Amino acid sequence: MGDLYSSFTPFVLEPSWQEQLRDELQEAYVTRLATFVEKEFRTAPSFIYPPRELIFNAFYQTPFDQVRVVIMGQDPYHGSGQAHGLSFSVPKGVKFPPSLQNIFKELETNLAIPKPPHGCLLSWARQGVLLLNATLTVRQGEPMSHHGQGWERLTDAVVRQLERRTDPVIFVLWGKSAQDKCRFLCQRGISSHHIVLTAAHPSPYSAHQGFFGCRHFSKINELLQRRDQQPVDWSLTEFS
């Protein structure tokens, strides 16, 4: 992919997303955001996550017209080597963060899929599951450190473009942050042609308050099959 942007220029995304967000990317705040992120990398290149070439990984792995499901995250993981541009996912060989461990517990309970040997969710992304964080960069050890710089506005535009699609998208919103992010979809409820699945966040602090037992993985596949679409293979066997 190479560098995704250079200093003082707007971001460059995967072509279909670049087209969908063309007007948004011309907004002044995007240039300010790109400048901020570039300064962060120049100041502490080894302590900003994910690596700059993976900031827009979710978009490259799941082009606009291939999105069937959106799993909305909040912030990239802020530990060394964890973030690679996909919400809740970590590269192969990286220890599972607690939320991802709980996702795999629910997956096993729901669909009898045993915990995989790695936490890389690329297989999901390549099957049309957009693994989108609200904020796309973070400073090491400082969660939400890049919050309020403009990422949220840009990812709001991503959600709006998906909402405008005529073919239904399944939005999976775990936790209050994700639900607030997509509150206009939640408010529309059955009046929208999109499907919204909500539950508690898989964090250990809240997973027992409604994430465990939500059965979202089987519900997603049931919804896809009703539309004569291929269900998602959640097993990660492609990358085992």
N, C-alpha and C positions, 0 to 999 in steps of 0.2 A: 504493500500500500504506500510505503514511503511516508514522508511527513505529511500530515493532514492539513497543515496550515503553515504559513510563515508569519513573521511578526507584522502586526498592523494590517493584516488582511483577514477577511471573513473566512469561516471554515469551509472546507470542501468535503461533502458527504458522498456516499454511494449515489450513482446517477439518478435513480428513481426518487430517492429522498431529496437530492439536490433540486430536482424539478418541483417536487411538492412543496418545498420550503423556500423556493426561490425568492419570493417577496420578503419573507421573514428574515432571510439571511442578508438582506440589504438594509435592515434596520440598524440604526446607529449603535444600539446596545450590543449588537453582535460583535462589532469591531472592538468595542470596549472590553467585552468578555474575552475575545481572542487575545487582546493585548495583556489583560490580567493573567490569563493562563500561560502565555508565553513568558511573562516576567517570572511567574512561579517556577517554571521549568528552568529558566536561566539562573535563578537564585539558588535552587536546590533540586537539580535534575534527578537525583536518585531518591527523592522523598516526596514526589508527586505521583499519585496513582489515578488511573492505570498509566502505563507507558504511553507517551503521546501518540504512537502509531495505533493504539488500541482504544483511544477515547471514543471513537464512533464505531466500535466493533459490532454493536447490536444492529446498526443500520446496514453494515456490509454483509452481515450474516443473514439478515432477514429484509430483503428489499420490500418496498412499499406494497406492491401488488401481491406479495406472497404472505403478508401478515394475516394470520387467522386468529391468533390469540395474543393478548398482551399481558405479561406479568409485570406489574409495576413495582419497582423498588424505590428506595429513597436516595441513598448515598453509596458510592463505591466502597468496598472494603478498604480500611485504612491501615491494614497490616502489610508488611513487606511481602511482595510476591502474590498477594491474594487477588487483587482486582485485575480483570482483563476485559472490561467493557461490557459485560453481560450481568444483569442483575442476579444476585444470589449465587452466581457461578464462580468457581475458582479454577485455575489451571490444573491439569493432571499433576499429581505428586504433592499438591498443597493440602495440608490438613483441613478437614471440613470445619468451617465456622459453625457456631451453635445453631443459627437459623437454618443453615443448609442441612445439618444433621436432622433437625426436626422435619424439614421438608421430606427427606428420605424416609423418616419414620412414618409419616402420613401416607406416603406413596406405598410403602409396604403394607400398611393396614388396609388401605383402600383397594389396591390392585394386586396384592401379594407379590410385588416386585421387590426382591431383596436389595439391601443397600449396595450400591455399586462400588467398585474399587477406587473411584475417583469422583471429584465434584465438578467436572467440566461439563457444562450444559450446552455445549455447541450443537450436539445432536438435536436438542429441542429447537434451538434457534433456526437450524437448517430445515426444520419441518414446519416453519411458519409461526413459531412462538417468539414474539418480540420481547426480549429480556431488557426492559428499559428502566434505567434509573432516572429519577427526577433531576438529580445533579450528576454531572458526568465526570467530575474530577474531585480529588480530595488531597489534603496534606497528610503525610504519615502521622498516625497517632492522634489526629485531630478530626474526629467526625464532624461533619457539617461545616468544615473550615472554608469550603468554597460555596457555601450556601449564600444566596442573595447577590451573586455577581452577575446573574443573567441566565444561568443554565435553566432555572425553573421556567422562565418565560419561553425559552426555546423549546423545551420539552412540552410545555402547554400547547405550543403550536403543532407539535407532533401529534398530540392527542386530538386536537381539533381536526387535523387533516384526516385522521383515521375515522373520526366521528362522521365526517362528510361522505365517507364511502357508502355506496348503495348496498354493497354486499356486507352482511353482518360480521362484526368482529366480537370476539369474546374477551371482555376485559376482566382480569383477575386482580382484585384489589385486597391485599392482605394488610390489615392495620389501618389506623386512622390517617396516617400520612398519605397513603395511596388513595384512600377513599376521599380525602379532602382534595387531592390533586385532580380527581375525576368526578368531583361532586356534581357537576352538571349532568353527567351520565347517570349517576345514582338518583338524582332528583327526577329525571325523566322516567326512570323505571320502565314499565311495560309500554310506555308511549314511544320509546326508542326501539328501532329495529335491531339495535345491538344488544348483546347479552352482558350483564354485569354480575359477577360472582364476588361476594364479599365474605371475609372472615377475619378473625384476629390475626395479628402478625405472627409468623413462626418463631419469633424470638423466644428464648426460655422464659422471659418475663410475662409472656401473654399467650403462648401456644395452647395452654390448657384452658384458655377462655374462649375457645371456639375455632382455633385452627385445627387442632386434632379432631378428627371426625367430620371435617367439612366435606370430604370426598370430592374435592374439586377436580382431581385428575380424571376420575370416571365420568363426572358430569360433563367435562369438556369434551371427552370422546363421544359421549352420547349425543351431545348437541351437534358435533361435527357429522356424525353418522346420520342424523336426521336430515342433514343437507346433502347426503350422499357424498361426503368428503371422507378422505382417509383419516382414521384416528391417529393421534400422536402416539408414537412409540416412546414411552417414558423411560424405558429400561436403560438407556445409555449404552447399549451393547455395541453400537457402532464404534465407540471410542474406548472400549474396555481393553 
